[in-house]
Amino acid sequence: MSFTENGAVMVIDKDTLLKEGERLDVLKRENIQIIQSPSVFSFSLDAVLLADFADLPRTRKATIVDFCSGNGAVAFLLTGKTKNPIIGVEVQDQLVDMARRTVQLNAIEERVSFVHADINDITQHLKADSVDVITCNPPYFKDLSDSTKNNLDAYTIARHEILLTLPQLMNQTSRLLKMNGKAYFVHRPDRFFEILDAMRANRLAPKKIRFIYPYEGKEANMILIEAIKDGKEEGLKILPPLFIHDASREYSEEVKAILFGE
């Protein structure tokens, strides 16, 4: 047994649900085996941090949706924080197929489901003004002609704003959320002002922000943001920084607790 970079436990399994090039990892805290494919998509630490950052109703009835769900990592990680079912939304059919097979493998059909849809068309699948919480690990990079892009289509779509721009994401988030519904995003600090502008243009008030650093002395490379639909402008909180590694370049104690429950 060994831990992968994202905190999952790598296992060897010849389950018939696996397709060529796929493997099974285990989300240790949630006890869920997740299907991954290094050639197409494997989740990273940003997904784990987003799921940990999101504040979900544990027992109160709520509708919870994960945008840009990929192979479902954030949706599966959220199952440990709430009794409510999670709905993942993903545009790429191959990733939806992986996520749905993970659901089948773990027999958690009542806890997690996936909608195969473009987020720009999401109100054709989910009712507007009906969702309590949205999480999203979106494409980070603009679709510019001089962008450095991976040749694999799945990675290109997941990493670049080819099918979903930042303003579109915030617009659809606002359309789906109830008044005072919450949204949680992980993104890049260099797009901080764009994120805030897009939020405020779509009735989303930033409420909590946390910067993530590889280790002390380095620049932040991730940012976590909570927003509330139609929330008041005042009351923004800048949370203490999160350092991924300590001085010895091992995972910090806080990150170990997030990843492994230590």
C-alpha positions in Angstrom: 0.0 0.0 0.0 1.3 3.5 -0.9 0.0 7.0 -1.0 -0.2 8.9 -4.2 0.5 12.6 -4.5 -3.2 13.5 -4.0 -3.4 11.5 -0.8 -5.2 8.5 -2.3 -4.0 5.0 -1.6 -2.9 3.1 -4.7 -4.2 -0.4 -4.9 -3.8 -3.2 -7.4 -7.2 -4.5 -8.6 -8.3 -6.4 -11.7 -12.0 -5.5 -11.3 -13.9 -5.9 -14.5 -15.1 -2.3 -14.3 -11.6 -1.1 -15.2 -10.8 -0.3 -18.8 -7.4 -0.2 -20.5 -5.0 2.3 -18.9 -7.1 2.8 -15.8 -6.2 2.1 -12.2 -8.0 2.0 -8.8 -7.0 4.4 -6.1 -8.6 4.6 -2.6 -9.9 7.8 -1.0 -8.8 6.7 2.5 -11.0 8.9 4.7 -14.1 8.2 2.6 -13.2 4.5 2.0 -14.1 4.9 -1.7 -12.2 3.2 -4.6 -11.9 5.7 -7.4 -11.2 4.9 -11.0 -8.4 7.0 -12.5 -6.5 7.2 -15.8 -3.1 8.9 -15.9 -3.5 9.2 -19.7 -6.8 11.1 -19.4 -7.4 12.5 -15.9 -6.2 12.0 -12.3 -7.2 14.4 -9.6 -4.7 16.5 -7.7 -4.3 18.1 -4.3 -6.4 21.1 -5.3 -9.5 18.8 -5.4 -8.8 17.6 -1.9 -8.3 21.1 -0.6 -11.5 22.3 -2.2 -13.5 19.5 -0.7 -12.1 20.2 2.7 -12.8 23.9 2.4 -16.4 23.5 1.4 -18.9 23.9 4.3 -21.8 21.6 3.8 -25.0 20.9 5.7 -24.3 17.6 7.4 -27.9 16.5 8.1 -30.1 19.4 7.0 -31.7 18.6 3.7 -29.8 20.4 0.9 -29.0 20.1 -2.8 -25.3 20.0 -3.4 -23.7 20.2 -6.9 -20.1 19.8 -8.0 -19.3 21.6 -11.3 -16.4 20.5 -13.6 -16.5 17.2 -11.8 -13.9 15.3 -13.9 -13.7 11.7 -12.7 -15.8 12.7 -9.6 -13.0 13.2 -7.1 -14.5 16.2 -5.3 -18.0 14.7 -5.3 -16.7 11.5 -3.7 -14.6 13.5 -1.2 -17.7 15.5 -0.2 -19.6 12.3 0.8 -17.7 12.3 4.1 -19.0 15.7 5.0 -22.8 15.4 4.5 -25.7 12.9 4.5 -27.1 14.6 1.4 -26.5 13.2 -2.0 -24.0 14.9 -4.3 -24.6 15.7 -8.0 -21.5 16.0 -10.2 -21.7 17.8 -13.5 -19.1 17.0 -16.2 -19.0 17.7 -20.0 -16.5 15.0 -21.1 -18.2 11.7 -21.7 -15.1 9.6 -20.9 -14.7 11.2 -17.5 -18.5 10.9 -16.7 -18.2 7.2 -17.6 -15.3 6.8 -15.2 -17.2 8.6 -12.4 -20.3 6.5 -12.9 -18.3 3.3 -12.9 -16.8 4.4 -9.6 -20.3 4.9 -8.2 -21.2 1.4 -9.4 -18.0 -0.2 -8.0 -18.6 1.3 -4.5 -22.4 0.8 -4.6 -23.1 4.4 -3.7 -25.8 5.2 -6.2 -27.9 6.8 -3.5 -25.1 9.1 -2.4 -23.5 10.3 -5.7 -24.8 10.8 -9.2 -23.5 12.5 -12.4 -25.0 14.7 -15.0 -23.3 14.6 -18.4 -23.8 18.2 -19.5 -22.2 21.5 -20.5 -22.4 23.9 -17.5 -23.7 26.6 -19.9 -26.7 24.4 -20.4 -27.1 23.3 -16.8 -30.6 24.7 -16.2 -31.8 22.2 -18.8 -30.9 19.5 -16.2 -31.2 21.2 -12.8 -33.7 23.8 -11.8 -32.6 27.4 -11.5 -32.5 28.9 -8.0 -32.7 25.3 -6.5 -29.2 24.5 -5.2 -27.8 25.2 -1.7 -24.1 24.5 -2.3 -21.9 24.4 -5.4 -18.3 23.4 -5.5 -16.0 23.8 -8.5 -12.4 23.1 -9.6 -12.7 24.9 -12.9 -10.3 25.3 -15.9 -7.5 27.6 -14.6 -6.1 29.0 -17.8 -7.5 31.3 -20.5 -7.9 29.9 -24.0 -5.3 32.2 -25.6 -3.4 31.4 -28.8 -0.1 31.6 -26.9 -1.2 29.4 -24.1 0.8 26.2 -23.4 -1.6 23.4 -23.9 -1.3 19.6 -23.5 -1.9 17.7 -26.7 -4.5 15.5 -25.0 -8.0 16.8 -25.5 -9.2 15.8 -22.0 -6.4 17.7 -20.3 -6.8 20.7 -22.6 -10.5 21.0 -21.8 -10.0 20.4 -18.1 -7.2 23.0 -17.8 -8.2 25.7 -20.4 -11.3 27.8 -20.8 -12.3 26.3 -24.1 -15.8 25.3 -23.2 -16.3 27.4 -20.0 -15.0 30.8 -19.3 -14.7 32.4 -15.8 -17.7 34.8 -16.5 -19.8 31.9 -17.8 -19.0 29.8 -14.7 -20.0 32.6 -12.3 -23.2 33.3 -14.3 -24.3 29.6 -14.2 -23.3 29.3 -10.6 -25.5 32.3 -9.7 -28.4 31.0 -11.9 -28.4 27.7 -10.1 -28.0 28.8 -6.5 -30.8 29.7 -4.2 -30.6 33.1 -2.5 -27.9 32.9 0.2 -26.7 29.7 -1.4 -22.9 29.1 -1.1 -20.3 28.4 -3.8 -16.7 27.2 -3.3 -13.9 27.5 -5.8 -10.3 26.6 -6.1 -8.3 28.7 -8.6 -5.0 30.5 -9.3 -4.0 33.6 -7.4 -2.9 35.4 -10.6 -6.6 35.5 -11.6 -7.8 36.8 -8.3 -9.2 40.1 -9.4 -10.9 38.5 -12.4 -12.5 36.0 -10.1 -13.8 38.8 -7.8 -15.0 40.9 -10.7 -16.9 37.9 -12.3 -18.4 37.0 -8.9 -19.7 40.5 -8.2 -21.1 40.9 -11.7 -23.2 37.8 -11.0 -24.6 38.5 -7.5 -21.9 36.4 -5.8 -20.4 38.1 -2.7 -16.9 36.8 -1.7 -17.0 35.9 2.0 -13.9 33.7 2.7 -10.6 33.6 1.0 -7.6 31.4 1.8 -4.2 31.5 0.0 -2.3 28.2 -0.4 1.5 28.1 -0.5 3.9 25.3 -1.4 5.9 26.2 1.7 6.9 29.3 3.7 8.9 31.8 1.6 7.2 30.8 -1.7 4.5 32.6 -3.5 0.9 31.3 -3.3 0.0 28.9 -6.1 -3.6 28.3 -5.2 -6.6 30.2 -3.8 -9.8 29.0 -2.1 -12.8 31.2 -2.2 -16.3 31.0 -0.6 -19.0 33.2 -2.1 -22.7 33.7 -1.1 -25.4 34.6 -3.7 -26.9 37.9 -2.9 -24.7 38.2 0.2 -23.7 41.5 1.8 -20.6 43.3 0.5 -19.1 43.6 4.0 -17.8 40.7 6.1 -15.1 39.3 3.8 -12.6 37.2 5.8 -9.0 36.5 4.7 -8.2 33.2 6.4 -4.8 32.1 7.7 -2.5 30.8 5.0 -2.2 27.1 4.3 1.3 25.7 3.7 1.4 22.4 1.8 4.9 21.4 3.0 6.9 22.1 6.2 10.5 23.1 6.5 11.6 19.5 5.8 9.5 19.5 2.6 7.2 16.9 4.1 3.4 17.5 4.1 2.5 20.0 6.9 0.5 18.7 9.8 -2.6 20.4 8.6 -2.3 18.9 5.1 -1.7 15.4 6.6 -4.9 15.8 8.6 -6.8 16.8 5.4 -5.3 14.0 3.4 -5.1 11.1 5.8 -7.0 12.1 8.9 -3.8 12.2 10.9 
